[in-house]
Amino acid sequence: MVHRFLAALIPVVALASVPIAAAQNARLAGKPPTKAYTPPRTPWGDPDLQGIWPGTHMLGVPFERPANLAGRTELSDEELAQREEQNRRQAEADNEEFVAPRAGGAGAAGTGPPNHWGERGRPQRQTSLIVEPADGRMPTMTLEGQSRNAAVKTSFNDIFYASPEDFSFYDRCISRGVLGSILPVVYNNGNQIFQTPGQVVIRYEMIHETRVIPLDGRPHVGQNIRTYMGDARGHWDGNTLVVETTNLNGRTGTTGNGRNTPFSQSIRLVERFTRVDADTIQYEAALDDQKTWTRPWKIGFTLKQDPHYGMFEYACHEGNNAMRNMLSGARAAERK
């Protein structure tokens, strides 16, 4: 696939260790800031969230909290210093002139793409993107949720492809869904927000999704209309944009890459966008899906404004022969 590889050719510069203020630590742990920030206003009086807000800096923060960090929302100073050193070594590897073998990479020889093809985050204190429950882990799935999750087919698994429908919706460049579009991944982490009177528009770099979110109190569309990105309705809670999305089709889920853990069609998904300083939006997504998980849970992380960030075209199938080759390989195996 053609992704943000051109931008990733720029050498990564190692970051110096910088003391982190207590208020920033709270944001990175998914907590509200200790001091209220008054954001600028649009000409019609709404809090101004407009701009480009990539989530690239959060790459490296695990989705679920690792077992060795149980009970902790933040890394210690020593652990943060270790991650900064890893970041420095990674920057050196990204500057390699020749591609070295990749342990566990793609291909029979265990090789993968060069290091500089991937985007890199910045060391964070936050120990997981999941901020509730307190253990930072996804809640136990219901039997229905487990069954739905087990049925997901993806190119990350060793399966026999009988038709294009055997590939996931991400593999087929259809959609990653609401959360998959904004969660930090290996590339294409740009998010752009536009505002007009009565609506907010969010454009995602990942698979070029765009959501138009009315703020005028109109009801959701009828239950017989179901889409990958659902039907979003927004309102302001003080300086926070609150977006409730319904009418999801049950084919997208929590991450978008790999095993997707799809939502049920009855999920209540509520997102909150709060501008906590001039360059930071605190993002939170609350998931309440009783058909999939035994309790509600939340994701929380920051988005950083970058007016120089380039929103690349997501030319997903341009020059991509993967699906055709896997299908033709399966047909050749059948003939053999």
N, C-alpha and C positions, 0 to 999 in steps of 0.2 A: 504494500500500500504506500501511497505517497502521503506523508504526514509532515510534521514540522522539522524534517531532517536538515533542511538548509540552515535554519536558525541554530540547530544544535551543533553545527560545525564550528561555531564561535567558541574558543577555549573558555572553559570555566575557570573563574578566578577564585582562589581559596579565600574564604572569609576569615577575618580576624575575630577573635573572641571579644564580644562586647557585653558588658553588664546589662542585664534585662531588668527593667523596673517592675515593681510589684504589680502595677496595673496591667502591664503587658503580659506578665505571667498568668494573671487571672484570665485574660482573653484567650491565650493559647491553650488553657486548660478547659475552655468552653464555658467559662464563668463570666458574668457581667462585669464590666469595668468598675473600679472603685470610685471613679469620679465621672460624673455625667459630662458628656460632650454635646455641644449644641451645633448640629450640622448646618451648612448653608442651606438656603431655601431656593426653590425654583421661582420664576416670576409669578406663578400662581399660588405660591405659599406652601407647597409640599416640601418635606425634607429632600435634599438633592443627593441622589445616589448615582448620578450619571458618571460614566467613565468606563475605563477598561480595568477589570479587577481579576488578574490571573491568580490561580491557586498554586502555582508552581513551587513556591517556597515551602509548601507543606509536604512535598514529596519526601518520602522517608519516614513519615509518621505512620505507623501501622493502623489499619482499619480497626482491628481488635487489639486490646492491650496484651502484650506478651506475658506469659506466666511469671517470669522473673521480675515483672514490675507490678504485680498484683497489689491492689490497694493504694496505688500512687498515681496521681494525675500529672506529675511533673518529674523530669529527670533531676538528679542532683547536679551540682556544679561539676563534679568529677566526671559524671556520665556525659554531660553536655560537652565537656572538653574532649572526651574520647570521640564523640560524634564529629566534632570539629576537625579532629585529626584524621578521621576516616574521610571526611569531606575533602581535606587537603590532598590525601593520597589518591582519592578518586579523580580530582582535578588533574593530577599528574598523569594518571592512566588515560584520561580523556585526550591528552595531548600526544598520544602515541602516533608514530608515523606509519607503522604497519599493524595490521590486525592480528592480535594474539589469540590462541585457542581459548574458547570460553567453556569452562566446566559447566556441564548441565545445559548448555545452549542448544539451539535448534540444529537439526541435521544429524546424520549418522555419525559424523566425526566429532560431535560434541562442540561444534563451533557456532558462533552467533554473529550478529552484526558488530561493527566496531563500537567501542565504548561511547564515542562522541555522538552516536545516533540517539542516545537517550537524554532526556532533560533531567536536571538535577535540582533538588531542593536545597534548603538551607537548614542547618541543624536547629531543631526546635526542642523546647522543654516538654511539650505536650506528648503524652505517652500513648495516646490512641485517638482516632477520630471519633469513636464512640465515647460519649461523655455520660450517658445514662443507659443502663444501670451503673452503679458506682464502681463495679468491677471492670468497666470498659469492655465488656464482652457482649456479643449478640445474645439475646435471651433464647431460651430453649424453644425449639420449633414445635408446633402442633403436629399431630400425625398427618393432617392434610397438608401442612406446609412441607413436611419431610417428603411426602409423596410427590408434591409438585416440584420440589427442588431436585429430586432424584431423576425426574423426567427431562431435565434440561440437557440438551446436547450442545457441545461446544468443541471447537477445534483444539482446545487444550487437553481433550481426552482422546484416547486411542479408540476411535469408533470406526465402523464401516459405513461409508457415506453412500446411501442408496439414491439420494436425490438432493437438490439444493436446499430443500426444506429441513434436511438433517443438520444444517448449520445454524448457529445461533443468530439472533437478529443483529447482534454486533458484527459477527463474521460476515453477514450479508450486507453490512453498511446501511441498515434500515434505521436503527435507533439504539441508544443506550438508556433511554428513559430519563426521567427527571433527575434522579440522584446520580446516575452514571454520567450525565452531561456535565455536572459541576464538581464531582469528587476528583481530587488530584490524582493523575495517573502519569504514565511515562512520557506523554506528549500532549499537545493541544489543550492546554489548561486555561485558555483565555475565556473570559466572561465579560460581555459588554452590556451595560445597562443604559437604556434610553428612557426618557419620561416625556409625556405630553399631558395636558390637562385630562384627568380621568382615566389614565392608564399608564402602566409600566411595561416596557418591552425588554426582555432578556435574550441576548443572542449568545449562543455557546459555540466555541470553536470546534468542540468535539462533535463530529457528524453534523455540523452546520444546523443544529436545531435552533428555533426561535419561538419564544413564548410571548404572546400578547395577553397581558393580565389586566382586565377591567377593574376599576376601583369604584364604580358607581352603584354598587349594591345589587346588581342584577342577579337573578337566580342562576344556578347551574343548569346546563342543558339537560335534556331528558336522559333517563338511565339507559335507554337503548343505544345511545351514542357513546362509543368507547374508542379511545385512541392510545397510542404509545406514550404521549406526554400528558394525557388527561385534560381536564377542564379546570383552569385556574381562575380563582377570584381573590382579589386582594383588598386590604384596607390598612389604614394607618393606626397603629397603637402608639400614640405619642410620636417619637421619632423612628419607630420601627415599622418597616413594611412587613405585614403578615400576609402570607399567601397560602390559601387552602386549595388543594388539588383533589378533585374527584374524577370519576368516569374513566379511570385507567383500565386498560384492557387485560391486565393480568399476564402480560408477556414480557414486561420489564421488571427490574427489581433494584437490589441494593447497590450493585457496583457497575454492571455493564460488561466488564471483562471477565472471561472465564465462567465459573459457575455463578450464576446471577442471583440465586435465591429470589425468585419472582414473587411479587406481591399478589394477594388475591384482589379481586375486583372491588372488594368492600373496604379497602384500606382508607384510612383518614390520614392524609399527609399534609402537615402544616410546616411551612418554612418561615423563618424570621430573618430579615436583613436589617442589621443595625449598624449605622456608621458610627464607630466609636472614636475615631480621630480623623484627621484630614486624609490619611492614606490607608485606612483600615476599615473593612466591613466585617463584623462578626456574623457568621452564617450559622444557622441552626435548623435542623430538620427533625421534626418529631413524627414518629411512625406509630400508628395505632392500627394494627391489623390482627384481630383476634382469630382469624382463620389461618394465620401463618405463624404467629409467635404468641407465647403464653402471657406476655405482658408488653406494654408500650416501651419504646426506647428512643434515644436521641443521638444524633450526630452533631458535632460542633467543631468549627475551625474558622480561621480567618482568611479573608481575601485581601490582597494588597494592590492598591492602585498603581498602575504603570502606564502613563500616557504614551510611552514609546513602544509598547508591546505591539507586535504585528499579528493581527488575526489572519492566519493563513487559511486558504481554501482547503477544505477537507475533501480532496479528490480520492475518495476511498478505493474506487475500482480502477483508477487510471494506472495502467501498467501492472495491475495485480492479476497474476495467473494462479493464485493459490487454490481458489475454489475449483477452477477448471482442472487443474492438475490433480487435486485430491480425488475428484470424481472420476477422471479418466484413469487414475491409478487403481481405483476400486474396480472399474470395469475390466482393466487388464488382469487384475487378480482373479476376477470371476472367470475370465476366459482360460487363465492358466489352471 
